[in-house]
Structure formats: structure tokens, C-alpha cells
Amino acid sequence: MVRLKNSAFLRVAQVYFTKDMGEVWANMLHSLLAELIKMHGWSNNAMKDPSGPEGNVAFMHLLIDALPLQPCNPTCEQCRWLCFLRSNKSIG
């Protein structure tokens, strides 16, 4: 299971503007990508062969698999938990 730092999540309750929420969401996705790359490495061939176990390939599969599971207008917390759910099922 991927473990992320909670620093990005602590501010979510204090976010008032849509722009700020997008910044928090982008930070969470970037942290997830960085951890997956650190754990599984990087694939230079991801665009031609998206079946590898590398971190950047796993991130794209995780993101694409989680998108259809989200409700309309999801909260940041719902998106985060769907990504965690998919990461447990697909990468362990």
C-alpha cells in the first residue's frame, strides 16, 4: 500500500476557493506519483507499452481506473479514497 504524507491533506478543511482545492488535489496526485516511482521505478517506454509494473505506468492505470468509480462532483476526500481503494486492488 502506498503511504503518503498528510501535509497536503491537513489543509483541505481550510480551503475556501476552487483554485486552492485544485492545488491540494494536484499536490496529492503528485505525491502519489512520486511514491509509486520511488517504489516501482520509471518506464521510459510507458507510451508504447503500458503493461509494465513501473511507477508511472501504475499511476496512470490507478488514475484511469478510479475515474469511473467517482460520483458526480466528488469531494477531494472521495477521490482520495477511491485512489487508495484502486491502489490496494491493483498494486498492493
N, CA, C and O atoms as a Tinker XYZ file with bonds, in Angstrom:
   368  protein
     1  N      0.846000   -1.183000    0.000000    73     2
     2  CA     0.000000    0.000000    0.000000    64     1     3
     3  C      0.886000    1.239000    0.000000    63     2     4     5
     4  O      1.895000    1.287000    0.703000    81     3
     5  N      0.521000    2.203000   -0.759000    73     3     6
     6  CA     1.271000    3.445000   -0.858000    64     5     7
     7  C      0.935000    4.323000    0.333000    63     6     8     9
     8  O     -0.235000    4.538000    0.651000    81     7
     9  N      1.968000    4.828000    0.985000    73     7    10
    10  CA     1.767000    5.710000    2.133000    64     9    11
    11  C      2.171000    7.122000    1.725000    63    10    12    13
    12  O      3.278000    7.351000    1.238000    81    11
    13  N      1.259000    8.057000    1.931000    73    11    14
    14  CA     1.510000    9.440000    1.564000    64    13    15
    15  C      1.623000   10.300000    2.807000    63    14    16    17
    16  O      1.064000    9.976000    3.855000    81    15
    17  N      2.340000   11.379000    2.684000    73    15    18
    18  CA     2.436000   12.332000    3.780000    64    17    19
    19  C      1.108000   13.057000    3.914000    63    18    20    21
    20  O      0.449000   13.338000    2.913000    81    19
    21  N      0.716000   13.358000    5.127000    73    19    22
    22  CA    -0.576000   14.000000    5.370000    64    21    23
    23  C     -0.524000   15.516000    5.269000    63    22    24    25
    24  O     -1.543000   16.175000    5.473000    81    23
    25  N      0.639000   16.091000    4.958000    73    23    26
    26  CA     0.743000   17.549000    4.935000    64    25    27
    27  C     -0.218000   18.183000    3.936000    63    26    28    29
    28  O     -0.764000   19.255000    4.196000    81    27
    29  N     -0.429000   17.530000    2.800000    73    27    30
    30  CA    -1.349000   18.084000    1.799000    64    29    31
    31  C     -2.788000   17.950000    2.239000    63    30    32    33
    32  O     -3.630000   18.756000    1.843000    81    31
    33  N     -3.090000   16.952000    3.046000    73    31    34
    34  CA    -4.464000   16.690000    3.444000    64    33    35
    35  C     -4.906000   17.554000    4.623000    63    34    36    37
    36  O     -6.105000   17.737000    4.835000    81    35
    37  N     -3.962000   18.083000    5.384000    73    35    38
    38  CA    -4.320000   18.857000    6.567000    64    37    39
    39  C     -4.993000   20.174000    6.214000    63    38    40    41
    40  O     -5.799000   20.692000    6.987000    81    39
    41  N     -4.665000   20.716000    5.051000    73    39    42
    42  CA    -5.230000   21.996000    4.650000    64    41    43
    43  C     -6.602000   21.888000    4.019000    63    42    44    45
    44  O     -7.263000   22.911000    3.838000    81    43
    45  N     -7.055000   20.700000    3.680000    73    43    46
    46  CA    -8.301000   20.556000    2.922000    64    45    47
    47  C     -9.473000   21.204000    3.643000    63    46    48    49
    48  O    -10.319000   21.819000    2.994000    81    47
    49  N     -9.548000   21.087000    4.952000    73    47    50
    50  CA   -10.660000   21.670000    5.704000    64    49    51
    51  C    -10.618000   23.204000    5.673000    63    50    52    53
    52  O    -11.642000   23.848000    5.902000    81    51
    53  N     -9.456000   23.793000    5.394000    73    51    54
    54  CA    -9.319000   25.242000    5.407000    64    53    55
    55  C     -9.435000   25.860000    4.010000    63    54    56    57
    56  O     -9.345000   27.079000    3.868000    81    55
    57  N     -9.629000   25.048000    2.998000    73    55    58
    58  CA    -9.657000   25.561000    1.628000    64    57    59
    59  C    -11.007000   26.220000    1.344000    63    58    60    61
    60  O    -12.057000   25.628000    1.591000    81    59
    61  N    -10.972000   27.441000    0.826000    73    59    62
    62  CA   -12.198000   28.170000    0.565000    64    61    63
    63  C    -12.441000   28.421000   -0.915000    63    62    64    65
    64  O    -13.584000   28.631000   -1.319000    81    63
    65  N    -11.421000   28.404000   -1.712000    73    63    66
    66  CA   -11.567000   28.738000   -3.120000    64    65    67
    67  C    -11.310000   27.503000   -3.970000    63    66    68    69
    68  O    -10.523000   26.632000   -3.602000    81    67
    69  N    -11.985000   27.440000   -5.113000    73    67    70
    70  CA   -11.836000   26.314000   -6.034000    64    69    71
    71  C    -10.394000   26.170000   -6.473000    63    70    72    73
    72  O     -9.884000   25.055000   -6.575000    81    71
    73  N     -9.738000   27.271000   -6.730000    73    71    74
    74  CA    -8.336000   27.229000   -7.141000    64    73    75
    75  C     -7.478000   26.548000   -6.084000    63    74    76    77
    76  O     -6.602000   25.748000   -6.415000    81    75
    77  N     -7.722000   26.857000   -4.822000    73    75    78
    78  CA    -6.959000   26.242000   -3.740000    64    77    79
    79  C     -7.227000   24.747000   -3.656000    63    78    80    81
    80  O     -6.302000   23.976000   -3.400000    81    79
    81  N     -8.472000   24.315000   -3.866000    73    79    82
    82  CA    -8.802000   22.893000   -3.820000    64    81    83
    83  C     -8.072000   22.159000   -4.945000    63    82    84    85
    84  O     -7.584000   21.047000   -4.745000    81    83
    85  N     -7.998000   22.774000   -6.117000    73    83    86
    86  CA    -7.261000   22.172000   -7.225000    64    85    87
    87  C     -5.788000   22.038000   -6.907000    63    86    88    89
    88  O     -5.151000   21.065000   -7.309000    81    87
    89  N     -5.241000   23.004000   -6.190000    73    87    90
    90  CA    -3.836000   22.951000   -5.801000    64    89    91
    91  C     -3.591000   21.800000   -4.834000    63    90    92    93
    92  O     -2.589000   21.095000   -4.952000    81    91
    93  N     -4.489000   21.605000   -3.886000    73    91    94
    94  CA    -4.362000   20.493000   -2.935000    64    93    95
    95  C     -4.481000   19.159000   -3.673000    63    94    96    97
    96  O     -3.704000   18.239000   -3.418000    81    95
    97  N     -5.445000   19.052000   -4.583000    73    95    98
    98  CA    -5.652000   17.818000   -5.340000    64    97    99
    99  C     -4.426000   17.508000   -6.204000    63    98   100   101
   100  O     -3.993000   16.357000   -6.271000    81    99
   101  N     -3.872000   18.513000   -6.858000    73    99   102
   102  CA    -2.671000   18.312000   -7.684000    64   101   103
   103  C     -1.488000   17.880000   -6.818000    63   102   104   105
   104  O     -0.688000   17.041000   -7.235000    81   103
   105  N     -1.376000   18.439000   -5.634000    73   103   106
   106  CA    -0.300000   18.067000   -4.721000    64   105   107
   107  C     -0.444000   16.610000   -4.289000    63   106   108   109
   108  O      0.551000   15.890000   -4.202000    81   107
   109  N     -1.660000   16.175000   -4.020000    73   107   110
   110  CA    -1.883000   14.783000   -3.621000    64   109   111
   111  C     -1.529000   13.833000   -4.758000    63   110   112   113
   112  O     -0.889000   12.807000   -4.530000    81   111
   113  N     -1.939000   14.162000   -5.977000    73   111   114
   114  CA    -1.621000   13.312000   -7.121000    64   113   115
   115  C     -0.120000   13.268000   -7.379000    63   114   116   117
   116  O      0.424000   12.211000   -7.699000    81   115
   117  N      0.548000   14.400000   -7.242000    73   115   118
   118  CA     1.994000   14.433000   -7.437000    64   117   119
   119  C      2.704000   13.600000   -6.373000    63   118   120   121
   120  O      3.660000   12.889000   -6.684000    81   119
   121  N      2.252000   13.677000   -5.132000    73   119   122
   122  CA     2.845000   12.872000   -4.056000    64   121   123
   123  C      2.654000   11.385000   -4.328000    63   122   124   125
   124  O      3.568000   10.589000   -4.113000    81   123
   125  N      1.477000   11.012000   -4.798000    73   123   126
   126  CA     1.207000    9.612000   -5.137000    64   125   127
   127  C      2.120000    9.148000   -6.259000    63   126   128   129
   128  O      2.697000    8.064000   -6.175000    81   127
   129  N      2.261000    9.951000   -7.311000    73   127   130
   130  CA     3.146000    9.605000   -8.422000    64   129   131
   131  C      4.584000    9.453000   -7.944000    63   130   132   133
   132  O      5.260000    8.496000   -8.322000    81   131
   133  N      5.060000   10.377000   -7.120000    73   131   134
   134  CA     6.434000   10.312000   -6.616000    64   133   135
   135  C      6.672000    9.046000   -5.803000    63   134   136   137
   136  O      7.712000    8.403000   -5.947000    81   135
   137  N      5.717000    8.681000   -4.948000    73   135   138
   138  CA     5.871000    7.465000   -4.139000    64   137   139
   139  C      5.866000    6.209000   -5.008000    63   138   140   141
   140  O      6.644000    5.286000   -4.768000    81   139
   141  N      4.998000    6.169000   -6.007000    73   139   142
   142  CA     4.955000    5.000000   -6.891000    64   141   143
   143  C      6.245000    4.871000   -7.695000    63   142   144   145
   144  O      6.738000    3.762000   -7.900000    81   143
   145  N      6.788000    5.984000   -8.146000    73   143   146
   146  CA     8.051000    5.941000   -8.879000    64   145   147
   147  C      9.177000    5.502000   -7.956000    63   146   148   149
   148  O     10.048000    4.732000   -8.359000    81   147
   149  N      9.162000    5.983000   -6.733000    73   147   150
   150  CA    10.196000    5.586000   -5.765000    64   149   151
   151  C     10.118000    4.082000   -5.467000    63   150   152   153
   152  O     11.147000    3.423000   -5.317000    81   151
   153  N      8.911000    3.551000   -5.384000    73   151   154
   154  CA     8.725000    2.134000   -5.056000    64   153   155
   155  C      8.940000    1.209000   -6.252000    63   154   156   157
   156  O      9.513000    0.129000   -6.107000    81   155
   157  N      8.483000    1.629000   -7.435000    73   155   158
   158  CA     8.451000    0.726000   -8.592000    64   157   159
   159  C      9.303000    1.166000   -9.770000    63   158   160   161
   160  O      9.389000    0.443000  -10.762000    81   159
   161  N      9.935000    2.329000   -9.689000    73   159   162
   162  CA    10.781000    2.793000  -10.777000    64   161   163
   163  C     10.017000    3.541000  -11.859000    63   162   164   165
   164  O      8.823000    3.811000  -11.729000    81   163
   165  N     10.733000    3.870000  -12.930000    73   163   166
   166  CA    10.203000    4.684000  -14.023000    64   165   167
   167  C     10.321000    3.922000  -15.330000    63   166   168   169
   168  O     11.323000    3.244000  -15.559000    81   167
   169  N      9.327000    4.019000  -16.185000    73   167   170
   170  CA     9.367000    3.399000  -17.502000    64   169   171
   171  C      9.487000    4.476000  -18.570000    63   170   172   173
   172  O      8.628000    5.352000  -18.673000    81   171
   173  N     10.552000    4.414000  -19.365000    73   171   174
   174  CA    10.691000    5.333000  -20.493000    64   173   175
   175  C      9.810000    4.910000  -21.662000    63   174   176   177
   176  O      9.595000    5.678000  -22.599000    81   175
   177  N      9.306000    3.693000  -21.598000    73   175   178
   178  CA     8.546000    3.109000  -22.691000    64   177   179
   179  C      7.039000    3.040000  -22.382000    63   178   180   181
   180  O      6.320000    2.266000  -23.013000    81   179
   181  N      6.569000    3.821000  -21.444000    73   179   182
   182  CA     5.180000    3.722000  -20.981000    64   181   183
   183  C      4.159000    4.045000  -22.070000    63   182   184   185
   184  O      3.068000    3.475000  -22.074000    81   183
   185  N      4.489000    4.936000  -22.981000    73   183   186
   186  CA     3.532000    5.304000  -24.029000    64   185   187
   187  C      3.366000    4.194000  -25.062000    63   186   188   189
   188  O      2.304000    4.071000  -25.672000    81   187
   189  N      4.391000    3.397000  -25.260000    73   187   190
   190  CA     4.321000    2.310000  -26.245000    64   189   191
   191  C      3.891000    0.987000  -25.622000    63   190   192   193
   192  O      3.240000    0.172000  -26.276000    81   191
   193  N      4.257000    0.771000  -24.347000    73   191   194
   194  CA     3.911000   -0.475000  -23.666000    64   193   195
   195  C      3.377000   -0.157000  -22.268000    63   194   196   197
   196  O      4.151000   -0.118000  -21.313000    81   195
   197  N      2.071000    0.069000  -22.133000    73   195   198
   198  CA     1.504000    0.439000  -20.833000    64   197   199
   199  C      1.182000   -0.752000  -19.932000    63   198   200   201
   200  O      0.322000   -0.648000  -19.058000    81   199
   201  N      1.850000   -1.861000  -20.131000    73   199   202
   202  CA     1.553000   -3.039000  -19.316000    64   201   203
   203  C      2.623000   -3.315000  -18.272000    63   202   204   205
   204  O      2.534000   -4.317000  -17.562000    81   203
   205  N      3.620000   -2.467000  -18.157000    73   203   206
   206  CA     4.714000   -2.712000  -17.216000    64   205   207
   207  C      4.338000   -2.430000  -15.780000    63   206   208   209
   208  O      3.303000   -1.820000  -15.514000    81   207
   209  N      5.182000   -2.874000  -14.838000    73   207   210
   210  CA     4.911000   -2.675000  -13.411000    64   209   211
   211  C      5.516000   -1.387000  -12.843000    63   210   212   213
   212  O      5.448000   -1.167000  -11.634000    81   211
   213  N      6.096000   -0.546000  -13.671000    73   211   214
   214  CA     6.781000    0.652000  -13.180000    64   213   215
   215  C      5.788000    1.649000  -12.575000    63   214   216   217
   216  O      4.584000    1.589000  -12.822000    81   215
   217  N      6.335000    2.562000  -11.779000    73   215   218
   218  CA     5.508000    3.507000  -11.032000    64   217   219
   219  C      4.673000    4.440000  -11.878000    63   218   220   221
   220  O      3.507000    4.676000  -11.560000    81   219
   221  N      5.239000    4.980000  -12.954000    73   219   222
   222  CA     4.457000    5.903000  -13.782000    64   221   223
   223  C      3.342000    5.175000  -14.527000    63   222   224   225
   224  O      2.279000    5.750000  -14.757000    81   223
   225  N      3.572000    3.918000  -14.905000    73   223   226
   226  CA     2.534000    3.114000  -15.554000    64   225   227
   227  C      1.432000    2.784000  -14.542000    63   226   228   229
   228  O      0.245000    2.893000  -14.852000    81   227
   229  N      1.829000    2.385000  -13.340000    73   227   230
   230  CA     0.859000    2.057000  -12.287000    64   229   231
   231  C      0.013000    3.278000  -11.932000    63   230   232   233
   232  O     -1.187000    3.149000  -11.692000    81   231
   233  N      0.634000    4.471000  -11.896000    73   231   234
   234  CA    -0.098000    5.698000  -11.581000    64   233   235
   235  C     -1.189000    5.972000  -12.612000    63   234   236   237
   236  O     -2.323000    6.287000  -12.252000    81   235
   237  N     -0.846000    5.853000  -13.892000    73   235   238
   238  CA    -1.845000    6.116000  -14.930000    64   237   239
   239  C     -2.991000    5.103000  -14.876000    63   238   240   241
   240  O     -4.154000    5.469000  -15.047000    81   239
   241  N     -2.661000    3.831000  -14.638000    73   239   242
   242  CA    -3.719000    2.824000  -14.507000    64   241   243
   243  C     -4.600000    3.123000  -13.293000    63   242   244   245
   244  O     -5.824000    3.012000  -13.359000    81   243
   245  N     -3.972000    3.497000  -12.209000    73   243   246
   246  CA    -4.702000    3.819000  -10.989000    64   245   247
   247  C     -5.649000    4.990000  -11.206000    63   246   248   249
   248  O     -6.810000    4.932000  -10.803000    81   247
   249  N     -5.165000    6.040000  -11.833000    73   247   250
   250  CA    -5.985000    7.221000  -12.074000    64   249   251
   251  C     -7.130000    6.909000  -13.035000    63   250   252   253
   252  O     -8.272000    7.297000  -12.786000    81   251
   253  N     -6.837000    6.221000  -14.111000    73   251   254
   254  CA    -7.872000    5.903000  -15.106000    64   253   255
   255  C     -8.900000    4.930000  -14.535000    63   254   256   257
   256  O    -10.089000    5.051000  -14.829000    81   255
   257  N     -8.460000    3.967000  -13.722000    73   255   258
   258  CA    -9.396000    3.014000  -13.115000    64   257   259
   259  C    -10.284000    3.663000  -12.062000    63   258   260   261
   260  O    -11.425000    3.240000  -11.877000    81   259
   261  N     -9.780000    4.689000  -11.364000    73   259   262
   262  CA   -10.553000    5.325000  -10.294000    64   261   263
   263  C    -11.568000    6.328000  -10.830000    63   262   264   265
   264  O    -12.588000    6.568000  -10.183000    81   263
   265  N    -11.315000    6.917000  -11.993000    73   263   266
   266  CA   -12.222000    7.950000  -12.511000    64   265   267
   267  C    -13.661000    7.478000  -12.704000    63   266   268   269
   268  O    -14.577000    8.193000  -12.296000    81   267
   269  N    -13.913000    6.301000  -13.309000    73   267   270
   270  CA   -15.322000    5.904000  -13.487000    64   269   271
   271  C    -16.036000    5.551000  -12.181000    63   270   272   273
   272  O    -17.266000    5.491000  -12.157000    81   271
   273  N    -15.303000    5.320000  -11.109000    73   271   274
   274  CA   -15.918000    4.963000   -9.837000    64   273   275
   275  C    -16.386000    6.176000   -9.042000    63   274   276   277
   276  O    -17.120000    6.035000   -8.064000    81   275
   277  N    -15.963000    7.368000   -9.459000    73   275   278
   278  CA   -16.292000    8.576000   -8.717000    64   277   279
   279  C    -17.725000    9.016000   -8.972000    63   278   280   281
   280  O    -18.245000    8.837000  -10.073000    81   279
   281  N    -18.366000    9.591000   -7.959000    73   279   282
   282  CA   -19.693000   10.179000   -8.173000    64   281   283
   283  C    -19.556000   11.504000   -8.913000    63   282   284   285
   284  O    -18.447000   12.013000   -9.074000    81   283
   285  N    -20.669000   12.061000   -9.363000    73   283   286
   286  CA   -20.646000   13.391000   -9.973000    64   285   287
   287  C    -20.270000   14.412000   -8.905000    63   286   288   289
   288  O    -20.745000   14.329000   -7.772000    81   287
   289  N    -19.447000   15.345000   -9.248000    73   287   290
   290  CA   -18.958000   16.373000   -8.319000    64   289   291
   291  C    -18.391000   15.760000   -7.031000    63   290   292   293
   292  O    -18.882000   16.054000   -5.941000    81   291
   293  N    -17.370000   14.919000   -7.148000    73   291   294
   294  CA   -16.819000   14.284000   -5.948000    64   293   295
   295  C    -16.054000   15.273000   -5.085000    63   294   296   297
   296  O    -15.522000   16.270000   -5.572000    81   295
   297  N    -16.013000   14.979000   -3.808000    73   295   298
   298  CA   -15.184000   15.781000   -2.915000    64   297   299
   299  C    -13.748000   15.283000   -3.036000    63   298   300   301
   300  O    -13.486000   14.218000   -3.595000    81   299
   301  N    -12.844000   16.061000   -2.510000    73   299   302
   302  CA   -11.432000   15.689000   -2.542000    64   301   303
   303  C    -11.213000   14.383000   -1.768000    63   302   304   305
   304  O    -10.427000   13.532000   -2.184000    81   303
   305  N    -11.905000   14.237000   -0.655000    73   303   306
   306  CA   -11.763000   13.030000    0.156000    64   305   307
   307  C    -12.282000   11.795000   -0.574000    63   306   308   309
   308  O    -11.675000   10.728000   -0.480000    81   307
   309  N    -13.402000   11.922000   -1.305000    73   307   310
   310  CA   -13.916000   10.786000   -2.074000    64   309   311
   311  C    -12.922000   10.356000   -3.147000    63   310   312   313
   312  O    -12.703000    9.161000   -3.343000    81   311
   313  N    -12.333000   11.292000   -3.826000    73   311   314
   314  CA   -11.339000   10.977000   -4.862000    64   313   315
   315  C    -10.132000   10.286000   -4.252000    63   314   316   317
   316  O     -9.633000    9.301000   -4.796000    81   315
   317  N     -9.672000   10.792000   -3.143000    73   315   318
   318  CA    -8.505000   10.211000   -2.472000    64   317   319
   319  C     -8.774000    8.769000   -2.063000    63   318   320   321
   320  O     -7.933000    7.897000   -2.279000    81   319
   321  N     -9.930000    8.512000   -1.479000    73   319   322
   322  CA   -10.221000    7.151000   -1.031000    64   321   323
   323  C    -10.413000    6.193000   -2.203000    63   322   324   325
   324  O    -10.061000    5.018000   -2.098000    81   323
   325  N    -10.963000    6.671000   -3.314000    73   323   326
   326  CA   -11.087000    5.811000   -4.490000    64   325   327
   327  C     -9.706000    5.440000   -5.035000    63   326   328   329
   328  O     -9.493000    4.306000   -5.463000    81   327
   329  N     -8.775000    6.385000   -5.020000    73   327   330
   330  CA    -7.411000    6.065000   -5.458000    64   329   331
   331  C     -6.764000    5.054000   -4.525000    63   330   332   333
   332  O     -6.079000    4.138000   -4.981000    81   331
   333  N     -6.973000    5.212000   -3.222000    73   331   334
   334  CA    -6.424000    4.236000   -2.276000    64   333   335
   335  C     -7.047000    2.866000   -2.489000    63   334   336   337
   336  O     -6.351000    1.852000   -2.438000    81   335
   337  N     -8.343000    2.828000   -2.724000    73   335   338
   338  CA    -9.032000    1.562000   -2.973000    64   337   339
   339  C     -8.454000    0.872000   -4.198000    63   338   340   341
   340  O     -8.170000   -0.325000   -4.159000    81   339
   341  N     -8.278000    1.612000   -5.281000    73   339   342
   342  CA    -7.720000    1.033000   -6.504000    64   341   343
   343  C     -6.279000    0.617000   -6.292000    63   342   344   345
   344  O     -5.854000   -0.404000   -6.834000    81   343
   345  N     -5.508000    1.380000   -5.516000    73   343   346
   346  CA    -4.107000    1.023000   -5.307000    64   345   347
   347  C     -3.989000   -0.283000   -4.522000    63   346   348   349
   348  O     -3.083000   -1.077000   -4.776000    81   347
   349  N     -4.885000   -0.510000   -3.583000    73   347   350
   350  CA    -4.859000   -1.761000   -2.830000    64   349   351
   351  C     -5.195000   -2.950000   -3.717000    63   350   352   353
   352  O     -4.640000   -4.035000   -3.545000    81   351
   353  N     -6.097000   -2.749000   -4.659000    73   351   354
   354  CA    -6.503000   -3.862000   -5.535000    64   353   355
   355  C     -5.498000   -4.110000   -6.654000    63   354   356   357
   356  O     -5.278000   -5.255000   -7.050000    81   355
   357  N     -4.876000   -3.024000   -7.175000    73   355   358
   358  CA    -4.027000   -3.237000   -8.338000    64   357   359
   359  C     -2.544000   -3.341000   -8.040000    63   358   360   361
   360  O     -1.854000   -4.137000   -8.678000    81   359
   361  N     -2.026000   -2.570000   -7.100000    73   359   362
   362  CA    -0.580000   -2.639000   -6.855000    64   361   363
   363  C     -0.222000   -3.228000   -5.502000    63   362   364   365
   364  O      0.921000   -3.635000   -5.293000    81   363
   365  N     -1.147000   -3.280000   -4.605000    73   363   366
   366  CA    -0.863000   -3.900000   -3.315000    64   365   367
   367  C     -0.231000   -3.001000   -2.398000    63   366   368
   368  O      0.069000   -3.383000   -1.267000    81   367
